[in-house]
């Protein structure tokens, strides 16, 4: 089983809140089990196409030559968080440190830390 850490882009069955369906899509890992293991759960944020209607606090993923494994210009939807079992996650890339820092600051503010 791969190991995961904050900043890794994964392909996961992301749950919807308004319908009983899961769609495989990219997501950003923001928290993962520590080295001691634990619950084997990932906290992930939805990644969606930048062409979609923007939401407040979306964070653009800047295009890079190596890219984080995404097929189109994308944003991290910081208001869409889910908990996913690590066994359902497939790593596909990584975002850069500056983008991860912006995402962390927004999530930290949401959580009141």
C-alpha positions as CSV (number, residue, x, y, z in Angstrom):
1,X,0.0,0.0,0.0
2,X,1.4,3.5,-0.9
3,X,2.1,6.0,1.8
4,X,0.4,9.4,1.7
5,X,1.2,12.8,3.0
6,X,-0.3,16.3,2.8
7,X,0.1,17.7,-0.7
8,X,-0.3,14.5,-2.6
9,X,-2.9,14.4,-5.4
10,X,-4.9,11.2,-5.4
11,X,-7.7,9.6,-7.4
12,X,-10.5,8.7,-5.1
13,X,-14.3,7.8,-5.0
14,X,-15.4,11.3,-3.8
15,X,-18.8,11.3,-2.1
16,X,-21.5,13.8,-3.0
17,X,-23.5,15.5,-0.3
18,X,-26.6,15.9,-2.5
19,X,-26.9,12.5,-4.0
20,X,-26.1,8.9,-3.0
21,X,-23.3,8.5,-5.6
22,X,-19.5,8.5,-5.6
23,X,-17.5,9.5,-8.6
24,X,-13.8,8.8,-9.1
25,X,-12.0,12.2,-9.2
26,X,-8.8,13.9,-8.2
27,X,-8.5,15.2,-4.6
28,X,-5.8,16.7,-2.5
29,X,-4.6,15.0,0.7
30,X,-4.6,17.5,3.6
31,X,-4.2,14.9,6.4
32,X,-3.0,11.3,6.4
33,X,-2.3,8.6,9.0
34,X,1.0,9.2,10.9
35,X,3.8,6.7,10.9
36,X,2.1,4.7,13.6
37,X,-0.7,3.9,11.3
38,X,-4.0,4.4,13.0
39,X,-7.4,4.7,11.3
40,X,-6.0,4.5,7.7
41,X,-8.2,7.5,6.7
42,X,-7.2,10.4,4.4
43,X,-8.8,13.8,4.7
44,X,-9.0,15.1,1.1
45,X,-10.3,18.2,-0.6
46,X,-12.0,18.0,-4.0
47,X,-10.1,19.1,-7.1
48,X,-12.3,20.3,-9.9
49,X,-11.8,21.9,-13.3
50,X,-11.1,25.6,-13.3
51,X,-13.8,26.0,-15.9
52,X,-16.5,25.2,-13.3
53,X,-18.3,28.1,-11.6
54,X,-15.9,29.3,-8.9
55,X,-16.6,29.0,-5.1
56,X,-15.2,31.3,-2.5
57,X,-11.8,30.2,-1.3
58,X,-11.0,27.9,-4.3
59,X,-7.3,27.7,-4.8
60,X,-5.9,27.6,-8.3
61,X,-3.4,24.9,-9.0
62,X,-0.8,26.6,-11.2
63,X,0.2,24.7,-14.4
64,X,3.7,23.2,-14.3
65,X,5.6,21.3,-16.8
66,X,5.6,18.1,-14.7
67,X,2.1,18.8,-13.3
68,X,0.3,17.1,-10.5
69,X,-1.3,14.5,-12.8
70,X,-4.3,16.5,-13.7
71,X,-5.8,16.5,-17.2
72,X,-6.9,20.2,-17.3
73,X,-6.4,23.5,-15.4
74,X,-7.8,22.9,-12.0
75,X,-8.6,24.3,-8.6
76,X,-8.7,22.9,-5.0
77,X,-12.2,23.3,-3.7
78,X,-11.3,24.0,-0.1
79,X,-15.0,23.9,1.1
80,X,-15.4,20.2,-0.1
81,X,-13.7,17.9,2.3
82,X,-14.2,14.2,2.6
83,X,-12.7,11.3,4.6
84,X,-11.5,8.4,2.4
85,X,-10.1,5.0,3.3
86,X,-6.5,4.8,2.1
87,X,-7.2,1.6,0.3
88,X,-9.4,3.5,-2.2
89,X,-6.8,6.2,-3.0
90,X,-4.4,6.1,-5.9
91,X,-1.6,8.7,-5.9
92,X,-1.3,10.6,-9.2
93,X,0.9,13.6,-8.4
94,X,1.7,16.4,-6.0
95,X,1.0,20.1,-5.8
96,X,3.8,22.7,-5.2
97,X,4.6,23.9,-1.7
98,X,3.2,27.5,-2.3
99,X,-0.2,26.2,-3.4
100,X,-0.3,23.7,-0.4
101,X,0.5,26.6,1.9
102,X,-2.5,28.6,0.6
103,X,-4.8,25.6,1.0
104,X,-3.5,24.9,4.5
105,X,-4.1,28.6,5.6
106,X,-7.7,28.5,4.4
107,X,-8.5,25.1,6.0
108,X,-6.8,26.2,9.2
109,X,-9.1,29.3,9.3
110,X,-12.2,27.1,8.6
111,X,-11.3,24.8,11.5
112,X,-10.6,27.7,13.8
113,X,-7.0,26.8,14.6
